Amino acid sequence: MSLFKVCTITSILIGLGAAAPGFAQISTINSANYHPREFNDVPNSTLTVVSNYPALVAFQDQNVSKATGFANRHVWRFSNDGGVTPYHFANDGFFSVFMTVTLTGNPISPRKEAGFLLSTIGGDGQFIVNTDGHEVVAFGGPLPFYAFPRTFNSGDTIRLGMTYFLNANGKRSVIYYANCLQSPPLEFTNLEQGIIDNSTLGGYFQIVNSPSIATNNGSAVFQNISIGATDLDGDGVPDTLDTCQNTPLCSAVTASGCSVDQLAPCEGPGGNGWKNHGQYIAAVAQAAEQLLAAGQMSSEQKDALMSAAAQSNCGSKK
């Protein structure tokens, strides 16, 4: 997916991920609850399920072909009891959730789709990619609609995420993330003004039946699954621990949520400049060491970063 300038987030309140009274905390989520063949219009297909949450969840469905019938749908949902039952989300249970999705369809049409599934009494909300429309789109149920550029292709791996939070006006809102892009904060407009109590959330793979293609098949692989307290800039560091807010997406960050450009900006701390080029190089080196220690940068990447910093004119006298 192409890299676009990340939208700047301003005037927001940080949701702490606490659930309403009577609901378990987001932090208790520890597993996935599996529902293969939630739609089972082609029961004779060959389904393979890999269940290794949170590192890997995968569905592969082959020979999805029958004279009649719509589709097969396979679902996993977050759970806090070892996978026995789905976790129930609360209207005021704020959180951030991320995962990488690799969706493959052979052929790409009829449609194969995969992504987040928010199941509520008001209908299903989906934040998905699909093979035939090349879409990256959120819609349905209580979720505000948002479409990213149509750049997805079968076999691509894409990082999808959502942050559910209160904005500066006290309105429940969501930000969607797709690779290095993010939506603006979008307010909920449903009657409950947000996620409905007792909703469930997880991932799903749906493959539409093909009466004419006996070998119709596809797969969805979900990896690096994480859910926790709100992380508005999507850098993997919760807002309550994030020293540097509004870090651009896809930036390598330290354990405190800061990128090299935030710790060692070319224009100097606070835009006040550096004493000299050497001071700038020292700041970059210190930031690189933090990234190396956090596992966000390899030794080779650190060497390349230091070489680029040395060749820059940051801190040099004009």
PyMOL commands that set and color helices and strands:
alter all, ss='L'
color gray80, all
select helices_A, chain A and resi 26-28+239-241+260-263+269-271+277-293+299-311
alter helices_A, ss='H'
color red, helices_A
select strands_A, chain A and resi 31-40+46-52+56-62+71-79+95-106+112-120+123-130+136-139+146-147+157-166+172-178+181-182+186-187+200-208+217-228
alter strands_A, ss='S'
color yellow, strands_A
deselect
rebuild
show_as cartoon
